[in-house]
Amino acid sequence: MPPEDDAVLVDARGHRCPVPTLRLRRALEPLGVGARVRLLADDPMARIDVPHFAEAAGCRVIEGPAEGARELVFLIEKVTAQA
């Protein structure tokens, strides 16, 4: 993660879904529109769960995990006040 990155970091490695998504939701709730959260996860189900949650919560996935990566890194941006 570059040092100029001002995203809130949520480390959910070592937890199974839905915990990464729940932690992402908790981190997003107090943030304003345009805020970003970087989520670290290692449960393969997060590849599916996080993008679905983001769409339903009024957020967008700016960066997703690399193909075949064991550690999953997502950059999520809040685009509505819904999340």
Backbone bond lengths (Angstrom), bond angles and torsions (degrees), N, CA, C in turn:
res aa  C-N    CA-C-N  psi(-1)  N-CA   C-N-CA  omega(-1)  CA-C   N-CA-C  phi
1 M - - - 1.458 - - 1.523 107.97 -
2 P 1.318 118.26 126.04 1.461 121.21 179.99 1.524 111.80 -64.69
3 P 1.330 118.55 146.26 1.457 120.00 -178.27 1.520 113.80 -64.25
4 E 1.339 118.73 -25.40 1.463 120.31 -179.82 1.532 112.40 -79.29
5 D 1.313 116.53 -3.30 1.461 121.57 -179.97 1.531 108.66 -70.71
6 D 1.339 117.17 122.15 1.461 120.62 -178.95 1.525 112.21 -101.50
7 A 1.332 116.84 16.22 1.463 120.70 179.66 1.524 110.38 -69.13
8 V 1.330 115.14 144.81 1.462 121.68 172.65 1.524 106.97 -70.01
9 L 1.313 117.28 131.22 1.459 121.45 -178.54 1.524 110.25 -94.72
10 V 1.338 115.71 128.04 1.462 122.21 175.20 1.525 106.79 -122.10
11 D 1.320 116.16 113.64 1.458 121.42 -179.57 1.518 109.00 -100.48
12 A 1.328 116.08 104.96 1.460 121.32 -179.70 1.524 110.74 -111.69
13 R 1.328 116.89 19.87 1.463 119.80 177.67 1.525 109.10 -63.73
14 G 1.332 114.66 142.56 1.454 120.23 -179.61 1.519 113.76 88.46
15 H 1.330 117.07 -0.64 1.464 121.47 179.66 1.522 110.01 -116.34
16 R 1.292 116.01 142.70 1.458 122.56 178.18 1.526 109.99 -89.20
17 C 1.320 115.39 152.06 1.456 120.84 175.70 1.518 108.57 -61.78
18 P 1.310 116.84 139.27 1.458 128.82 18.96 1.530 115.03 -95.34
19 V 1.331 119.38 9.36 1.462 120.48 -175.34 1.535 113.06 -56.47
20 P 1.350 120.92 -45.89 1.469 118.32 178.59 1.531 112.94 -57.39
21 T 1.324 116.76 -40.81 1.459 120.43 179.68 1.529 110.92 -68.56
22 L 1.309 117.58 -38.90 1.466 120.63 178.41 1.521 110.91 -65.06
23 R 1.311 117.36 -39.69 1.469 120.38 177.62 1.520 111.17 -68.05
24 L 1.327 116.49 -36.55 1.460 120.67 176.31 1.525 109.60 -62.74
25 R 1.304 117.14 -45.96 1.472 121.18 179.55 1.532 110.69 -59.08
26 R 1.326 116.71 -46.73 1.463 121.75 -179.23 1.535 110.39 -61.01
27 A 1.315 117.28 -38.82 1.468 120.63 -179.93 1.528 111.34 -69.85
28 L 1.323 117.71 -35.38 1.461 121.97 -177.32 1.527 113.66 -75.52
29 E 1.323 117.03 -32.27 1.476 121.00 -172.49 1.528 114.18 -50.30
30 P 1.326 120.36 -48.95 1.467 118.91 -176.50 1.528 114.40 -82.46
31 L 1.317 117.57 -5.23 1.464 120.86 -174.22 1.519 111.92 -85.53
32 G 1.322 115.68 152.91 1.450 121.72 177.23 1.516 112.10 -85.77
33 V 1.314 114.96 168.00 1.461 121.41 177.19 1.529 108.58 -58.45
34 G 1.305 115.45 136.09 1.463 121.38 -179.52 1.520 113.15 96.21
35 A 1.325 117.23 -14.14 1.462 120.75 178.69 1.529 109.38 -70.01
36 R 1.315 115.07 153.97 1.460 120.67 -178.76 1.520 111.10 -124.91
37 V 1.322 113.71 147.67 1.460 121.49 176.13 1.524 107.68 -127.68
38 R 1.331 115.54 132.22 1.463 121.07 174.25 1.522 106.39 -102.77
39 L 1.327 116.00 118.74 1.460 122.71 -177.90 1.519 109.47 -106.36
40 L 1.328 116.21 127.68 1.451 122.73 173.64 1.522 107.55 -105.93
41 A 1.315 117.15 128.90 1.461 122.02 -179.80 1.525 108.51 -145.84
42 D 1.324 115.87 159.99 1.462 118.76 175.39 1.526 112.78 -133.26
43 D 1.327 117.41 6.20 1.462 121.27 173.83 1.526 107.98 -83.65
44 P 1.336 117.56 120.88 1.472 120.18 -178.75 1.533 113.97 -54.48
45 M 1.335 118.37 -27.25 1.471 120.56 179.31 1.521 112.24 -66.08
46 A 1.321 117.51 -19.71 1.464 120.41 178.56 1.529 110.87 -62.97
47 R 1.332 117.93 -27.58 1.479 120.92 176.89 1.521 111.08 -56.93
48 I 1.322 116.16 -31.69 1.466 121.94 -178.95 1.527 110.56 -95.25
49 D 1.336 116.09 -47.78 1.467 121.20 -172.87 1.527 113.66 -66.30
50 V 1.317 117.70 -42.69 1.470 120.07 -175.01 1.530 111.78 -64.99
51 P 1.341 120.06 -49.49 1.473 118.38 177.79 1.529 113.57 -60.72
52 H 1.345 116.97 -37.53 1.473 119.06 177.74 1.523 110.83 -65.19
53 F 1.327 117.12 -44.17 1.454 120.25 177.71 1.528 110.22 -60.81
54 A 1.327 117.05 -47.12 1.466 121.27 -177.23 1.527 110.79 -56.43
55 E 1.308 116.74 -46.57 1.466 120.28 -179.61 1.526 111.22 -62.11
56 A 1.324 116.87 -44.31 1.463 120.97 -178.34 1.528 111.85 -69.65
57 A 1.338 117.27 -25.37 1.461 121.09 -174.97 1.524 113.13 -96.63
58 G 1.314 118.45 7.51 1.451 120.04 179.33 1.514 112.81 76.49
59 C 1.313 115.66 34.48 1.466 121.54 178.81 1.518 108.68 -125.58
60 R 1.323 114.87 168.84 1.464 117.96 175.21 1.517 109.13 -133.76
61 V 1.322 114.34 147.53 1.454 121.09 177.08 1.529 107.13 -86.53
62 I 1.320 116.29 112.70 1.458 121.45 179.09 1.518 110.32 -82.15
63 E 1.323 115.81 -42.38 1.457 121.66 176.73 1.510 107.75 -133.01
64 G 1.317 115.44 138.66 1.454 120.62 176.13 1.517 109.58 -118.58
65 P 1.315 116.06 175.35 1.453 119.81 -177.19 1.525 111.92 -67.96
66 A 1.321 114.81 149.43 1.459 120.73 176.53 1.529 108.94 -67.06
67 E 1.307 115.67 148.17 1.460 121.57 178.21 1.527 109.05 -58.41
68 G 1.325 115.73 127.84 1.455 120.92 177.34 1.525 115.27 80.15
69 A 1.321 117.80 -0.59 1.466 120.65 -179.42 1.520 110.00 -69.17
70 R 1.324 116.97 140.20 1.464 121.17 176.53 1.524 110.54 -83.19
71 E 1.327 116.20 -37.44 1.467 120.12 174.36 1.519 107.09 -93.73
72 L 1.311 116.25 123.25 1.452 122.30 -176.21 1.522 109.41 -97.34
73 V 1.314 115.72 127.54 1.456 121.37 -179.78 1.521 107.78 -122.73
74 F 1.326 115.89 121.52 1.458 122.47 178.34 1.520 108.48 -117.58
75 L 1.324 116.71 141.82 1.456 121.72 169.34 1.520 106.07 -115.77
76 I 1.321 115.50 116.29 1.463 122.74 -174.67 1.524 108.55 -113.11
77 E 1.343 116.08 135.18 1.461 120.83 176.59 1.517 109.49 -115.51
78 K 1.316 115.86 134.36 1.471 121.51 177.52 1.522 107.85 -80.95
79 V 1.321 117.27 120.06 1.466 120.23 -177.42 1.530 112.88 -110.46
80 T 1.332 117.75 -12.25 1.464 121.41 173.78 1.529 108.42 -135.61
81 A 1.305 117.21 165.56 1.469 120.82 178.84 1.511 111.95 -78.28
82 Q 1.310 117.98 1.85 1.467 123.64 -175.15 1.522 113.07 -64.41
83 A 1.340 119.42 -41.35 1.480 122.28 -172.16 1.514 111.18 -68.89
